[in-house]
Amino acid sequence: MGFESFSSFVPKSARDYFSRMLSVSGTDADVQDWTGRKALLSIVVSVIVFFVLVFAFSSLVRFFDSLTLLVVSVLCAILAYFASLEFSKLLLFYKVEARARSVENVLPDFLLLTANNIRSGVTPFSAFRQSARPEFGVLSEEVKVAAAKSLGTQSFEKALRQLSESVDSRMLKDTVGLFAQSLRSGSQLAKLLENSALDLRKIQELRKELVTSVKTYVLFVAFVALIATPLLLAISIQFLSMLQGVQAGESVSGTVNQFSFLSPKIGIDAAFMQNLALLLLSGNALLAGLLLGVLNRGKARHGLKYFPLLLVASILAFFIFQNFVIGFFSSFFIPA
């Protein structure tokens, strides 16, 4: 089945993004076919959301106009379509980032091995090809592809340029550019590669030290998202329930004091506050995840993968704290 026709349902900006990211993801899939599959999946998701909302809202027709419910369902289905496309973008982004990270982790070792091969008397091309060992993973595969191209009609320098474009890594691009420039100038290539490898290791060590230095902030964000916010919301809802209970008792007994701080009737109830608390916890988990992404990797998008875990953990903590608070306060206000 051809999925290329469905790619026309994807906005041009999203198609360009998929094309650019697929070129550095190591995927051999056709861009149009891959995009069409994601578009079809998004359409299926939007249709499911539409019918679920229509059946879910069918009991509310007596409260709202049926046309309004239909419009709301259509808008939610459209949002679900674009949300599904964004989710596909996010998964592709994580795949590209993981691939680049695997290359950067072994790049210093690859450069040192290449430098040792050059010192042993082999040509730079042979040293480059012989250094492509299986333990280097993705980098080894891309090096073999570049070496095979250079044996054909392409020059070794052009093959190196294509190697740097096959992985979305600034570190690899700079290293390959320096390597190609050294080939043209005829400088001491082995020494240059050794110095580059040492510099890359220093950069990686600095990154690790930076991640270690922000662990305090990470723990603070996790404490706020998983303990402080759920606990404060649980206490607030229980306090509101107590006030409503006292007001209800005073209204029944007819002993309401006009000077009491409980005399004004509270406009919201505990059930509404509970739903609002769940909404606040969802937003808080999303913001905490984005902040963790900035602290750990320097990009907020990396933190979206923490959002589901933070959301589930914060909601569970909220219900646990709520039961604890109810038991705690009930022990002080046992009816006589």
N, C-alpha and C positions, 0 to 999 in steps of 0.2 A: 504494500500500500504506500502511495506517495504522500508524504506529509508536507511537501514543499508549498502546496497551495495555501496551507494554513498559516504560513509565515507572514502573509499579507495582513493578518489581523494584529500583528505585533507592531507597535510604533517604530518608526525609523531609528530613533535614538536607542531603543532597546535592541534592535537588530544590529546596529553598529557595535553596541557594547558586547553582544554575544559573539560577533565575528572577531572582535579584538581579543576577547578573553579566551576564546576557543583556540586561537593561534598560539597561545602560550600555556595552554592547559595540558598539552600532550595528547589531545584527543584527535583522532583521525576522522571523526564524523564530518559529514558535509554540513556546512553552516545552515543552509536553507532547510535541510531535512531536520536537523537538530532543533532549529527555531520553530519549525512547524509542529514538531512533537510537543514542545513546551506550550505552544499556543493552543493546541488541541486539549492538552491537560488542563490548562487554565479555563478553557471554555466549559469543559466537563465540570470543573469545580464550581464555576459561576452558575451553571444550570442546577446543580445539586443545591447550592445555597438558596437559589430562587425558590425552588419547590419546597424546601424545608421551611423557609420563612412564610410562604403562602399557607401551608398547612398549619404552621405554628400560630399564625395570626388570624386564622379563620374563625376562632372563637371570640375575637375582638371586634368582629364586624358590627356588632350592636353598639359598640362604644365609638368606633371611628368609621368614617366613610370607606367603603370597599375600594374606591379608586385611590384613596390615600395609602391604604395598605399595599395596593398593587405597585404604586410608585415607589414606596419605601423598599419593597422587595426587589424591584428592578435596580434601584440605586445600590442596594447592598450586594446584588449579584455583580454589578459592574465593579464595585470596590473589591470584591473577592477575585475577579479576573485579574485586575492589576496587582493585587496582593500576591497572587500565585506567580505572576511574572517576576515580581520583586524577590520572592522566595527562590525562584530559579536562578536569578542573578546572584543572590547571596551564596547559594551552594556552589556556583561556579567560581565565585570570588574566593571562597575558602579552599577550593581545590587548587586554584592557581597559587594562592599564598603558601599552601602546604608544599607544593612542588618547588617553589622558589626557596623556601626555607631548607628543604632537604638538599638542594644544590649548594646553598651558602654554607651549610654545616661541614661539607666535605671539600669545599673549594680550596682551603689552605693546604690540606693534605695532598690534593691533586697537584697543586702548583709546586710543592716541595718535591714530589716524586718526579714531575716533569723536569725540574731543575737538576735533580740527581742524574736523570737519564741523559741530559745534555752534557753534564760534566763527564759522563762516561764515554763521550765521543760520538754519540749518534746525532743525526740531524734533528732540528727542532720539530719537523713534521713527524719523524719516527718516535721521538721522545713524547710528543703529544699523543700519538696513537697508542703507544705502549703503556701509557699511564692510565688508560681507560680500563680500570679493573672493576670487576662485578660489585665489589663492596661500595663503590661510589654511586650506585643506583642510577638515578635519573641523569646525573652529570655524565656518567659513563656511556649511557645510551646515546645522549646527544653528541658526545665527542665522537663516537663511532659513526654516527650519521654524517657529521661534518667531515671526518676523514674519508669516508666513502665518496662524498661529493667532490672533495679535492683531488681524488684519484681520477675523476672524470674530466669534464670540460671546465669546471670551475677552478679558480685559483685557491690556494690555501687561505689567503687573507679574506677572500669573499666568503669562504665556508665558515671562517671564524666569526664574521659579522652575522651570518645567519644563525650561528650557534647562540650568540648573545641575544638575538631576537626571539628565540624559541622558549626562553624562560623570562618571566617578568621579575628580574632581579637587577637592581642598580649596581650591586656589588659585582655581579658577573659581567655586566656591560662595561663597567670601568676597567675591569681586569683584562677582558678580551681586547678592548681598545688599546690598552697599554701594551699588551703582547703583540698585537698587529703592528703598532708603531715601532716597536723594538725590532721586529723582523725587517722593516724597511730601512731603519737607520743602522742596523748591524751592531748594536751596542751589546754589552755583556748580558746576554739573555738569562743565563743561569742565576747570576747574582740578582738581577732585577726580579725574577720570579720568587726567589727566596725572600727578598725584602717585602714583596707584595704579600706573600703568605704570612709573614710575621705581622705586618700591619693589619691584615684581615683578622688574625687571631686576637690582636689587641682590641680591635673594634668589637669582636664577639664577646670578649671578656668584659668590656665596658658596658655592653648591653646587659649582660648577666648581673653586673653590679648595680646597674640602674634598676632592674626588676627587683633585686633584693632590697634596695633602698626604699622602694615604694610599697613594700609589704605592709607597713604600718597603715598606710592609707587604704590599702585593699581590705585589711581587717576592719578598719573603721567603717568603710562603706558596707561591708557584709553585716556588721553589727547593726547598723541603722536599718538596713533592708530586712533583716531576718529576725531581729529581736526588738529594737527600740520602737519602730513604727507599728508592728502588730500589737505589742503590749500596750502602747498608748491608745490605739484605736479600741482595743478590747476594754480598757478601763473607761474610756469615754462612753461607749455604748452601754456598759453596765451602769454607769452613773446616770445616764439618761433614762434607763429603764427604772431605776430606783425613784427618780423624781416623778416619773409618770405614775408609778405605783402609789407614791405618797399623795399626789394630787387626786388620784382616783379615790383613795380612801377618805380624803378630806371632803371631796364633793359628795360622797355618799353619806357621811356623817353630818354634813352641814356645818362644819367648824372651820371653814376657810377664813383665814385672817387676811384682811385687805392690805395689811402692812407686811405680810410674809413675802419672802423672796420667791416662794413657791406659788403665789397667787396668780401671776400671769401664766396663761396656758401655753405650753410648749407647742410650737407649730409643726414639729417633725417628731416622728416616732422612732422607736428603736429598730424596727424592720427596715425603714428607709435608710437609717444610718448604717445598718449592716451591709446593705447593697452598696452604699456609697463607700464604705470601708474596703470592700472587695475591689471596687473601681480604683480607689486610691492605691491599694497594694499593687495592682497591675501596673499603673503608671510609675509607681516607685521602683518596681522590679525592672521595668524597661530602662529608666534613667540610671539605676545602679549598674545594670549590665553595660550600658554605653560608657559609663565612667570607668568601669573595670577594664573595658577594652582599650580606653585611652591610657590608663595606667600601665597595663601589661604590654601592649603592643604598639601604642602610639596612634591607633586608629579606632574610632568609635564603633565602626562596623564589626570589628573583631569581638566586641562585647555582646552582640546580638545572640551569640550561641549560649551565653550565660542566662539569657532572659527566661527560657522555660524552667530551668532549674530554680532560679531565684523566685519565680512566680509560684511554683508549687510549694517550695519550702516556706515562703512568707505566708501563704494562705493556711498551710498546716499549722504554722506557729501561731497564727491569729486565732484559729479555733481552739488550739491547746491553751493559749493564754486566756481565752474567753471562758472556757470551762473552769480554769483555775481561779479567775477573778470572781466568777459567780459563786464558787464554793467558798472563797475567802470572805466575801462580803455577807453571804448568807449566814456564816457562823457568828457574825456580830449583830445580825438583825433577825434573830429567831423569834417568831411571834409567840407571845405569852399564852 
